[in-house]
């Protein structure tokens, strides 16, 4: 029997948390609800969720800080939930490492669809896949990006990164020296499931550059006024 995927719901509004739990339970997910930031960090360790739905406005440690602390030790998918709809809040949430951002009130079907979409993209690495016919894999000096098992090896060290960052890096590295506009990258990586602006791409590029430094043989380059490219020298 296949184990159910586990969703940690973090929301100080008990009614909203219970409603979300009901939606996800009907879709055969195993859920756990907590209502503050401290309990969220504790539940992450004890419950070992596959994905976290994280409200921003929490008592005590807020959602931003919870996300920051989780990202320091894990690449687990995080979907932020907030009544705030300003671009600043979205960008800040993504910059801290969230994989998606939903504004309350949201449609139950959309929530479930986004949870499933993020989980499909996230596959924790259990063992190194051997490059072969069906493996999506690119390799450069000191950099290996494997989209099949969602792993990145940089300077002989595994780099932990959320699915969207890895997909963006793989997409660019799969077409060396080809320039992509922000709109093209947003369409290819986020697609119809995501409604956002091109600053989302800039945020993810910034986070990639913090983890993957330019190499003498390649670099993640900005083409001013146009977009980005993975430049092979």
CORHUTA-V339972 format. One record per pair of residues at least 24 apart in sequence whose ideal C-beta (glycine too) atoms are under 10 Angstrom apart, sorted by the first residue. I is the first residue (numbers start at 1). J is the second residue. D is the distance in Angstrom with one decimal. If there is no record, write none. Layout:
i & j & d
I & J & D
I & J & D
This chain:
i & j & d
2 & 28 & 9.6
3 & 30 & 8.2
3 & 50 & 9.7
4 & 28 & 6.0
4 & 29 & 6.1
4 & 30 & 4.1
4 & 31 & 9.3
4 & 50 & 9.1
5 & 29 & 5.7
5 & 30 & 7.0
5 & 31 & 9.9
5 & 49 & 8.4
5 & 50 & 4.4
5 & 51 & 7.3
5 & 115 & 8.9
5 & 116 & 9.3
5 & 119 & 6.2
6 & 30 & 4.6
6 & 31 & 7.4
6 & 32 & 7.0
6 & 47 & 6.3
6 & 48 & 6.8
6 & 49 & 4.5
6 & 50 & 5.2
6 & 51 & 7.9
6 & 52 & 9.8
7 & 31 & 5.0
7 & 32 & 7.6
7 & 33 & 9.6
7 & 47 & 9.4
7 & 49 & 6.0
7 & 50 & 6.9
7 & 51 & 5.3
7 & 52 & 7.5
7 & 53 & 6.4
7 & 77 & 9.8
7 & 79 & 9.5
7 & 115 & 6.7
7 & 119 & 8.9
8 & 32 & 5.4
8 & 33 & 8.2
8 & 34 & 7.1
8 & 39 & 9.8
8 & 40 & 7.0
8 & 43 & 5.6
8 & 44 & 6.7
8 & 47 & 5.8
8 & 48 & 9.1
8 & 49 & 3.9
8 & 50 & 8.8
8 & 51 & 7.5
8 & 52 & 4.6
8 & 53 & 7.1
8 & 54 & 8.3
8 & 76 & 9.0
8 & 78 & 9.6
9 & 33 & 4.8
9 & 34 & 7.4
9 & 35 & 9.3
9 & 40 & 9.4
9 & 43 & 9.6
9 & 49 & 9.1
9 & 51 & 9.9
9 & 52 & 8.1
9 & 53 & 5.0
9 & 54 & 8.7
9 & 55 & 8.6
9 & 81 & 9.0
10 & 34 & 5.5
10 & 35 & 7.6
10 & 36 & 8.0
10 & 37 & 7.5
10 & 39 & 7.9
10 & 40 & 4.3
10 & 41 & 9.6
10 & 43 & 8.0
10 & 44 & 9.3
10 & 49 & 9.9
10 & 52 & 6.5
10 & 53 & 6.6
10 & 54 & 4.9
10 & 55 & 5.8
10 & 56 & 9.8
10 & 58 & 6.8
10 & 63 & 7.2
10 & 66 & 7.0
10 & 67 & 10.0
10 & 78 & 9.5
10 & 80 & 9.9
10 & 81 & 8.4
11 & 35 & 6.7
11 & 36 & 9.7
11 & 40 & 9.7
11 & 53 & 7.4
11 & 54 & 8.3
11 & 55 & 4.1
11 & 56 & 9.8
11 & 57 & 9.2
11 & 58 & 7.9
11 & 63 & 9.3
11 & 81 & 6.7
11 & 104 & 9.4
12 & 36 & 6.4
12 & 37 & 9.3
12 & 55 & 6.5
12 & 57 & 7.1
12 & 58 & 5.4
12 & 59 & 5.8
12 & 60 & 9.4
12 & 63 & 9.8
13 & 55 & 7.5
13 & 57 & 9.3
13 & 81 & 9.9
13 & 83 & 10.0
13 & 104 & 9.1
16 & 55 & 7.9
16 & 81 & 8.3
16 & 104 & 7.5
16 & 105 & 8.9
17 & 53 & 8.8
17 & 55 & 8.4
17 & 81 & 9.9
19 & 108 & 7.8
19 & 111 & 9.7
20 & 53 & 6.4
20 & 55 & 9.9
20 & 81 & 8.3
20 & 106 & 9.4
20 & 108 & 8.2
20 & 111 & 6.8
20 & 112 & 9.4
20 & 115 & 9.5
21 & 53 & 9.6
22 & 108 & 8.7
23 & 107 & 10.0
23 & 108 & 4.6
23 & 109 & 8.5
23 & 111 & 6.3
23 & 112 & 5.8
23 & 115 & 9.0
24 & 51 & 9.7
24 & 53 & 8.5
24 & 108 & 9.4
24 & 111 & 8.2
24 & 112 & 6.8
24 & 115 & 6.9
24 & 116 & 10.0
26 & 108 & 9.2
26 & 112 & 8.4
27 & 108 & 9.9
27 & 112 & 5.5
27 & 113 & 10.0
27 & 115 & 8.1
27 & 116 & 7.7
29 & 112 & 8.8
29 & 115 & 7.6
29 & 116 & 9.3
29 & 119 & 9.2
34 & 58 & 9.4
35 & 59 & 7.9
36 & 60 & 5.1
36 & 61 & 7.2
36 & 62 & 9.6
36 & 66 & 9.3
37 & 61 & 2.9
37 & 62 & 6.3
37 & 63 & 7.1
37 & 64 & 9.4
37 & 65 & 6.4
37 & 66 & 4.7
37 & 67 & 9.7
37 & 69 & 8.7
38 & 66 & 8.9
39 & 66 & 9.9
40 & 66 & 5.1
40 & 67 & 9.7
40 & 69 & 9.2
40 & 70 & 8.3
41 & 65 & 9.4
41 & 66 & 6.4
41 & 69 & 6.2
41 & 70 & 7.5
44 & 69 & 9.0
44 & 70 & 6.3
44 & 73 & 9.0
44 & 74 & 7.6
44 & 76 & 7.6
45 & 73 & 9.8
48 & 76 & 9.1
49 & 76 & 6.9
49 & 77 & 9.1
49 & 78 & 10.0
50 & 76 & 7.5
50 & 77 & 7.4
50 & 115 & 9.5
50 & 118 & 9.6
50 & 119 & 6.3
50 & 122 & 7.7
50 & 124 & 8.5
51 & 76 & 6.9
51 & 77 & 4.5
51 & 78 & 7.5
51 & 79 & 7.0
51 & 99 & 8.5
51 & 100 & 10.0
51 & 114 & 9.9
51 & 115 & 6.2
51 & 116 & 9.6
51 & 118 & 6.2
51 & 119 & 5.8
51 & 122 & 7.5
52 & 76 & 6.3
52 & 77 & 7.2
52 & 78 & 4.9
52 & 79 & 7.4
52 & 80 & 9.2
52 & 98 & 9.4
52 & 99 & 9.7
53 & 77 & 9.8
53 & 78 & 8.1
53 & 79 & 5.4
53 & 80 & 8.3
53 & 81 & 5.9
53 & 100 & 9.8
53 & 102 & 8.5
53 & 111 & 8.0
53 & 114 & 9.5
53 & 115 & 7.5
54 & 78 & 5.5
54 & 79 & 7.0
54 & 80 & 5.4
54 & 81 & 6.6
54 & 82 & 9.2
54 & 93 & 8.9
54 & 98 & 7.5
54 & 101 & 10.0
55 & 80 & 7.8
55 & 81 & 4.8
55 & 82 & 6.8
55 & 83 & 9.0
55 & 104 & 8.5
56 & 80 & 6.0
56 & 81 & 7.1
56 & 82 & 4.2
56 & 83 & 8.4
56 & 84 & 6.7
56 & 89 & 7.2
56 & 92 & 9.3
56 & 93 & 7.1
56 & 98 & 9.6
56 & 101 & 9.2
56 & 104 & 9.9
57 & 81 & 9.4
57 & 82 & 6.9
57 & 83 & 7.3
57 & 84 & 8.0
57 & 104 & 10.0
63 & 93 & 8.0
63 & 96 & 9.1
63 & 98 & 9.0
64 & 89 & 9.2
64 & 92 & 6.9
64 & 93 & 7.2
64 & 95 & 9.9
64 & 96 & 6.0
64 & 98 & 9.4
65 & 96 & 8.9
66 & 96 & 9.5
67 & 92 & 9.7
67 & 93 & 7.1
67 & 94 & 10.0
67 & 95 & 9.8
67 & 96 & 4.7
67 & 97 & 5.8
67 & 98 & 6.0
68 & 96 & 5.4
68 & 97 & 7.5
69 & 96 & 10.0
70 & 96 & 9.4
70 & 97 & 7.6
70 & 98 & 9.9
71 & 96 & 6.5
71 & 97 & 3.7
71 & 98 & 8.8
71 & 160 & 8.8
71 & 161 & 9.6
71 & 162 & 8.0
71 & 207 & 9.5
72 & 97 & 9.1
72 & 160 & 9.9
73 & 160 & 8.5
74 & 124 & 9.6
74 & 160 & 7.1
74 & 162 & 9.7
75 & 99 & 9.4
75 & 122 & 7.9
75 & 124 & 8.1
75 & 125 & 9.7
75 & 150 & 8.6
75 & 159 & 9.2
75 & 160 & 4.4
75 & 161 & 5.8
75 & 162 & 5.4
75 & 163 & 8.0
75 & 165 & 8.6
75 & 166 & 8.6
76 & 122 & 7.8
76 & 124 & 8.4
76 & 160 & 9.6
76 & 162 & 8.4
77 & 115 & 8.7
77 & 117 & 9.9
77 & 118 & 4.6
77 & 119 & 6.7
77 & 121 & 7.8
77 & 122 & 4.8
77 & 162 & 6.8
77 & 163 & 6.6
77 & 164 & 9.3
78 & 118 & 8.7
78 & 162 & 7.7
79 & 111 & 8.3
79 & 114 & 6.2
79 & 115 & 6.8
79 & 117 & 9.8
79 & 118 & 6.3
81 & 106 & 7.7
81 & 111 & 8.6
87 & 196 & 8.7
87 & 197 & 6.7
87 & 199 & 7.1
87 & 200 & 9.7
88 & 199 & 9.9
90 & 196 & 6.8
90 & 197 & 8.5
90 & 199 & 8.5
90 & 200 & 7.7
90 & 203 & 9.2
91 & 196 & 9.1
91 & 197 & 8.8
91 & 199 & 5.5
91 & 200 & 7.3
91 & 202 & 8.5
91 & 203 & 5.7
92 & 203 & 8.9
93 & 203 & 9.4
94 & 162 & 9.5
94 & 164 & 8.5
94 & 196 & 8.3
94 & 199 & 8.6
94 & 200 & 5.9
94 & 201 & 10.0
94 & 202 & 9.8
94 & 203 & 4.8
94 & 204 & 7.2
94 & 207 & 8.6
95 & 199 & 9.7
95 & 200 & 9.7
95 & 202 & 9.5
95 & 203 & 4.8
95 & 204 & 8.8
95 & 206 & 7.2
95 & 207 & 7.0
96 & 203 & 9.5
96 & 207 & 9.3
97 & 161 & 8.9
97 & 162 & 6.0
97 & 164 & 9.8
97 & 165 & 8.6
97 & 203 & 10.0
97 & 207 & 7.4
98 & 162 & 8.0
98 & 164 & 9.3
98 & 203 & 10.0
99 & 162 & 5.1
99 & 163 & 6.1
99 & 164 & 5.6
99 & 165 & 9.0
100 & 162 & 9.9
100 & 163 & 9.9
100 & 164 & 8.3
100 & 190 & 8.9
100 & 193 & 8.3
100 & 194 & 7.0
100 & 196 & 9.3
101 & 194 & 9.0
101 & 195 & 9.8
101 & 196 & 7.9
101 & 200 & 9.2
103 & 195 & 9.8
110 & 193 & 9.1
113 & 193 & 7.1
114 & 193 & 6.7
114 & 194 & 8.7
116 & 193 & 9.9
117 & 163 & 9.8
117 & 190 & 10.0
117 & 191 & 8.9
117 & 193 & 5.3
117 & 194 & 9.0
118 & 162 & 9.1
118 & 163 & 6.9
118 & 164 & 8.7
118 & 193 & 9.1
119 & 163 & 9.2
120 & 163 & 8.9
121 & 147 & 9.7
121 & 150 & 7.8
121 & 162 & 9.0
121 & 163 & 3.9
121 & 164 & 7.4
121 & 166 & 8.6
121 & 167 & 6.7
121 & 189 & 9.7
122 & 150 & 6.7
122 & 162 & 7.7
122 & 163 & 4.7
122 & 164 & 9.6
122 & 166 & 9.2
123 & 147 & 9.5
123 & 148 & 8.2
123 & 149 & 6.2
123 & 150 & 4.8
123 & 151 & 9.1
123 & 163 & 8.4
124 & 149 & 8.7
124 & 150 & 7.5
124 & 151 & 9.4
124 & 160 & 9.9
125 & 149 & 5.0
125 & 150 & 6.3
125 & 151 & 4.5
125 & 152 & 9.5
125 & 158 & 7.5
125 & 160 & 9.4
127 & 151 & 9.7
128 & 153 & 8.6
128 & 158 & 9.5
136 & 170 & 7.0
136 & 174 & 8.0
137 & 170 & 9.0
137 & 174 & 9.6
138 & 169 & 9.2
138 & 170 & 6.6
138 & 171 & 9.9
138 & 172 & 9.7
138 & 173 & 4.9
138 & 174 & 5.6
138 & 175 & 9.7
138 & 176 & 8.6
138 & 230 & 9.1
139 & 173 & 9.1
140 & 173 & 7.0
140 & 176 & 8.3
140 & 215 & 7.3
140 & 217 & 6.3
140 & 218 & 5.1
140 & 230 & 8.6
140 & 232 & 7.1
141 & 215 & 6.3
141 & 216 & 7.9
141 & 217 & 4.5
141 & 218 & 7.2
141 & 232 & 9.8
142 & 212 & 9.7
142 & 213 & 9.8
142 & 215 & 5.9
142 & 216 & 9.3
142 & 217 & 7.9
142 & 218 & 8.9
143 & 169 & 9.0
143 & 173 & 7.6
143 & 212 & 7.0
143 & 215 & 6.9
143 & 217 & 8.8
143 & 218 & 7.1
143 & 230 & 9.9
144 & 173 & 10.0
145 & 169 & 5.8
145 & 170 & 4.9
145 & 171 & 9.7
145 & 172 & 9.5
145 & 173 & 5.6
145 & 174 & 8.3
145 & 212 & 9.4
145 & 230 & 9.9
146 & 170 & 8.3
147 & 171 & 8.9
147 & 173 & 9.9
147 & 174 & 8.5
152 & 208 & 9.6
152 & 211 & 8.1
152 & 212 & 7.6
154 & 211 & 7.3
154 & 212 & 5.6
154 & 213 & 8.3
154 & 215 & 9.1
155 & 212 & 9.3
155 & 213 & 8.6
155 & 215 & 8.9
159 & 208 & 9.6
159 & 211 & 5.4
159 & 212 & 6.9
160 & 211 & 8.5
161 & 204 & 9.6
161 & 207 & 7.7
161 & 208 & 7.6
161 & 211 & 6.2
161 & 212 & 8.8
162 & 204 & 8.8
162 & 207 & 8.5
163 & 189 & 9.6
164 & 189 & 6.4
164 & 190 & 7.5
164 & 194 & 9.1
164 & 200 & 8.7
164 & 201 & 9.9
164 & 203 & 9.9
164 & 204 & 6.1
164 & 207 & 9.4
165 & 189 & 9.6
165 & 203 & 9.8
165 & 204 & 5.5
165 & 205 & 9.1
165 & 207 & 5.9
165 & 208 & 5.6
165 & 211 & 7.8
165 & 212 & 9.4
166 & 204 & 10.0
166 & 208 & 9.0
167 & 204 & 9.3
168 & 200 & 10.0
168 & 201 & 7.5
168 & 204 & 5.3
168 & 205 & 7.4
168 & 207 & 9.4
168 & 208 & 6.8
168 & 220 & 9.6
168 & 228 & 8.9
169 & 204 & 8.9
169 & 205 & 9.3
169 & 208 & 5.6
169 & 211 & 9.1
169 & 212 & 6.9
169 & 220 & 7.7
169 & 230 & 8.0
170 & 230 & 9.6
171 & 230 & 8.8
172 & 205 & 9.0
172 & 208 & 8.9
172 & 220 & 6.9
172 & 221 & 9.4
172 & 227 & 9.8
172 & 228 & 6.5
172 & 229 & 6.7
172 & 230 & 4.0
172 & 231 & 9.4
173 & 212 & 9.8
173 & 218 & 8.0
173 & 220 & 8.7
173 & 230 & 4.6
173 & 232 & 8.9
174 & 230 & 8.2
175 & 229 & 8.2
175 & 230 & 7.2
176 & 218 & 7.5
176 & 229 & 8.0
176 & 230 & 5.4
176 & 231 & 7.4
176 & 232 & 4.3
177 & 218 & 9.7
177 & 221 & 9.2
177 & 229 & 6.1
177 & 230 & 7.4
177 & 231 & 6.0
177 & 232 & 5.8
177 & 233 & 9.5
178 & 229 & 6.0
178 & 230 & 7.9
178 & 231 & 9.8
179 & 221 & 8.9
179 & 223 & 4.9
179 & 226 & 5.7
179 & 227 & 6.0
179 & 228 & 7.4
179 & 229 & 4.6
179 & 230 & 9.9
179 & 231 & 9.5
180 & 223 & 8.8
180 & 226 & 8.4
180 & 227 & 5.1
180 & 228 & 6.2
180 & 229 & 6.7
180 & 230 & 9.3
181 & 223 & 8.9
181 & 225 & 9.8
181 & 226 & 5.9
181 & 227 & 4.2
181 & 228 & 8.6
182 & 226 & 8.5
182 & 227 & 5.1
182 & 228 & 7.7
183 & 227 & 8.1
184 & 226 & 9.9
184 & 227 & 7.0
184 & 228 & 9.7
185 & 227 & 6.6
185 & 228 & 6.9
198 & 227 & 8.7
201 & 227 & 7.8
201 & 228 & 7.5
202 & 227 & 9.8
202 & 228 & 8.9
204 & 228 & 10.0
